[in-house]
Amino acid sequence: MAWLGFVTLITIYWCFFLVVTTGRWGWGLLTGWLLPIFAMAISFEEGMQVNGLMVLICLALFLLCRRGLTEIRGWNIKQRKKHPVIFWTLYVIIFLLMLYSVAQAQIKGYILNIQGWGSETMPYVRLLLTILPMLVLNYFYTAQVYTGIDRSRLKEWELILLSCRCFVSHESGAEKIAKQGHYLEGINNGITYHFQLTKRTFQMLKKEKNLRLQIRTGLFGGLYIMELENPDFFKRVRRLDRKYAKGGIVFCLLVMALGVWLFWFR
């Protein structure tokens, strides 16, 4: 159990490290699937039951949601075809699995039972108030799984963009500050293509006026930039990579030391 908690803690750290390096908050939200496992590991005592099904559900959904984030340097999912039946069916299934996992973690005593599961007088108002944030959070998890399904079959093609412009959304006035992100716009055959970029990809491409990109179209029509072949792009982020590497190693060692103290010496 100690090793399970230790690995979970390192994985949580890695997700937040990716939030910093990519600028994608989805990696931070992804840790929600790991929290019940971490709570079970840190609160486990002799005589407590291990809910293996809860662990499997959380691990499986963590990997499914991760599929919608990993290895993507740029993306445009606004133009993909809408399949509301598929999306909302996934939403209901994922929410039920989330609710089961959270409820089991509370019933088994891994986390505080603030929703009152198992009590004779079920506090329905409190239950509703605590479920509402889960309903909102589940929308983002469903979107990640939906993107993962979109990426299950990809068709590769080349896109040449002219008059490229990279910008941070709130600086251009295109978005509110709360929704700031890194973007790329370019023109091909009179059509303006719009991509959201990770922070690192933005640093690579921000000086380019013309680009030749290898684009992959997903099952539902989403556009994804998966690879950048020009070696000069990577030279531009070497200093940034070294900075992240140094900071990442230092904080990783600190998190590892915390994990050793929590699970073996506390």
C-alpha positions in Angstrom: 0.0 0.0 0.0 2.9 2.3 0.7 4.3 1.9 -2.8 0.9 2.6 -4.3 0.6 5.8 -2.4 4.2 6.8 -3.2 3.7 6.2 -7.0 0.4 8.1 -6.9 2.1 11.1 -5.2 4.8 11.2 -7.8 2.2 11.0 -10.6 0.2 13.8 -9.0 3.4 15.9 -9.0 4.1 15.0 -12.6 0.7 16.2 -13.6 1.2 19.6 -12.0 4.6 19.8 -13.5 3.0 19.4 -16.9 0.5 22.2 -16.0 3.5 24.5 -15.6 5.4 23.4 -18.7 2.4 23.1 -21.1 0.0 25.7 -19.7 -2.8 23.2 -19.9 -4.9 23.1 -16.7 -6.4 19.9 -17.8 -3.4 18.1 -16.4 -4.2 19.5 -13.0 -7.8 18.4 -13.2 -6.6 15.0 -14.1 -5.3 14.5 -10.6 -8.9 14.3 -9.4 -8.9 10.6 -10.4 -5.8 10.0 -8.3 -7.0 11.6 -5.1 -9.2 8.7 -3.9 -6.3 6.3 -4.4 -3.9 8.6 -2.6 -6.4 9.1 0.3 -6.8 5.3 0.6 -3.1 4.8 0.7 -2.3 7.6 3.2 -5.2 6.7 5.6 -4.9 2.9 5.3 -4.6 1.0 8.6 -4.8 -2.6 9.6 -8.3 -3.9 9.4 -9.4 -1.5 6.7 -10.8 -2.9 3.5 -9.2 -2.1 0.1 -11.7 -1.3 -2.5 -10.0 -2.7 -5.6 -12.8 -1.8 -7.9 -12.5 1.9 -7.0 -8.8 1.8 -7.7 -9.3 0.2 -11.1 -12.0 2.7 -12.0 -9.9 5.7 -11.0 -6.8 4.3 -12.8 -8.7 3.4 -16.0 -10.4 6.9 -16.2 -7.1 8.6 -15.4 -5.6 6.8 -18.4 -8.6 7.5 -20.7 -8.6 11.2 -19.8 -4.8 11.4 -20.2 -5.3 10.2 -23.8 -7.0 13.4 -24.6 -4.0 15.5 -23.4 -0.8 13.7 -24.1 1.5 14.2 -27.1 -0.6 17.1 -28.5 1.4 20.3 -29.3 -1.5 22.2 -30.9 -5.2 21.5 -31.4 -8.4 22.8 -32.9 -11.4 20.9 -31.6 -14.0 23.6 -32.2 -14.6 22.6 -35.8 -15.0 18.9 -35.2 -18.4 17.3 -35.8 -20.8 17.4 -32.9 -22.1 14.0 -31.6 -24.2 15.0 -28.6 -25.6 11.5 -28.0 -22.1 10.1 -27.7 -20.9 13.0 -25.6 -23.7 13.0 -23.1 -23.8 9.2 -22.9 -20.2 9.3 -22.0 -20.9 12.1 -19.5 -23.5 10.0 -17.6 -21.3 6.9 -17.6 -18.2 8.8 -16.3 -20.3 10.7 -13.7 -21.7 7.5 -12.3 -18.2 6.0 -12.1 -17.0 9.2 -10.4 -19.8 9.2 -7.9 -19.3 5.5 -7.1 -15.5 6.1 -6.5 -16.1 9.2 -4.3 -18.9 7.5 -2.4 -16.8 4.3 -1.8 -13.8 6.4 -0.6 -16.1 8.1 1.9 -17.9 4.9 3.0 -14.7 3.0 3.6 -13.3 5.9 5.6 -10.5 7.0 3.2 -11.8 10.6 3.1 -14.3 12.6 5.2 -17.8 11.5 4.6 -19.2 15.0 4.0 -22.0 13.8 1.8 -23.4 11.5 4.6 -23.3 8.2 2.8 -24.7 5.3 4.9 -26.4 7.6 7.4 -30.0 6.9 8.5 -31.0 10.5 7.7 -29.5 11.3 4.3 -28.8 15.1 4.1 -30.1 15.5 0.6 -29.5 19.3 0.5 -25.8 18.8 1.4 -25.6 15.9 -1.0 -26.9 18.1 -3.8 -24.5 20.9 -3.0 -21.5 18.6 -3.0 -22.6 16.8 -6.3 -22.9 20.1 -8.2 -19.1 20.7 -8.4 -18.7 17.1 -9.5 -21.2 17.6 -12.3 -19.1 20.6 -13.6 -15.8 18.8 -13.2 -17.2 15.8 -15.0 -17.9 17.9 -18.1 -14.1 18.5 -18.5 -13.3 14.8 -17.9 -15.9 13.9 -20.6 -14.3 16.3 -23.0 -10.9 14.7 -22.4 -12.3 11.2 -23.0 -14.2 12.5 -26.1 -10.9 13.9 -27.5 -9.2 10.6 -26.7 -11.9 8.8 -28.8 -11.4 11.5 -31.6 -7.7 10.6 -31.6 -8.3 6.9 -31.9 -8.1 7.1 -35.6 -6.0 9.9 -37.2 -5.4 10.8 -40.8 -2.1 12.7 -41.5 -1.8 15.5 -44.0 0.4 18.5 -44.6 -0.8 22.1 -44.0 1.2 25.1 -45.2 0.2 28.3 -43.4 1.0 31.8 -44.5 0.8 35.1 -42.6 1.1 33.2 -39.3 0.4 35.0 -36.1 1.1 33.7 -32.6 -0.5 35.5 -29.7 -1.6 35.1 -26.1 -5.4 35.5 -26.1 -5.8 38.2 -23.4 -3.1 40.3 -25.1 -5.0 40.4 -28.4 -8.3 41.0 -26.7 -9.7 37.8 -28.3 -10.5 36.2 -25.0 -11.1 37.2 -21.4 -8.1 37.0 -19.1 -9.6 34.1 -17.2 -9.5 32.1 -20.5 -6.1 33.1 -21.6 -4.1 30.7 -23.8 -1.5 30.5 -26.5 -2.8 30.6 -30.1 -1.7 30.3 -33.7 -3.5 31.7 -36.7 -2.5 31.2 -40.3 -4.0 31.3 -43.8 -4.1 28.5 -46.4 -6.1 29.0 -49.7 -8.1 31.8 -48.2 -9.1 29.8 -45.2 -7.9 31.0 -41.7 -6.8 28.1 -39.5 -6.8 28.6 -35.8 -4.9 26.4 -33.3 -4.5 26.6 -29.5 -0.9 25.8 -28.5 1.0 24.5 -25.5 3.2 27.0 -23.9 6.4 25.3 -25.2 5.0 25.1 -28.8 4.2 28.8 -28.6 7.8 29.6 -27.8 8.9 27.5 -30.8 6.6 29.1 -33.3 6.1 32.6 -32.2 8.7 34.1 -34.7 7.5 32.1 -37.7 5.6 33.9 -40.5 5.1 30.8 -42.7 4.8 27.2 -41.5 4.7 23.7 -42.9 2.9 21.5 -40.4 2.1 17.9 -40.3 -1.6 17.9 -39.2 -3.6 14.9 -38.1 -7.4 14.9 -38.4 -9.3 12.9 -35.8 -12.3 10.5 -36.1 -14.7 13.4 -35.4 -12.8 16.0 -37.4 -10.6 17.6 -34.7 -7.2 18.9 -35.9 -4.0 18.1 -34.0 -0.4 19.1 -34.3 1.5 16.1 -33.0 5.0 16.6 -34.4 7.3 19.5 -35.3 10.1 18.4 -37.6 12.3 21.6 -37.9 15.3 21.3 -35.6 15.5 25.1 -35.3 12.2 25.1 -33.4 13.8 23.0 -30.6 16.9 25.2 -30.3 14.6 28.1 -29.3 13.4 26.3 -26.2 16.6 24.8 -25.0 17.1 27.4 -22.3 13.5 27.0 -21.2 13.8 23.2 -21.2 16.9 23.4 -19.0 15.1 25.7 -16.6 12.2 23.3 -16.4 14.5 20.3 -16.0 16.4 21.8 -13.2 13.3 23.0 -11.3 11.5 19.7 -12.1 14.3 17.6 -10.7 14.6 19.6 -7.5 10.9 19.6 -6.7 10.6 15.9 -7.7 13.3 15.1 -5.1 11.4 17.1 -2.5 8.1 15.3 -3.4 9.9 11.9 -3.2 11.3 12.8 0.2 7.8 13.8 1.3 6.5 10.5 0.0 9.1 8.5 1.9 8.2 10.4 5.1 4.5 10.0 4.6 4.4 6.3 3.8 7.4 4.8 5.7 8.4 7.0 8.6 5.3 8.9 9.6 
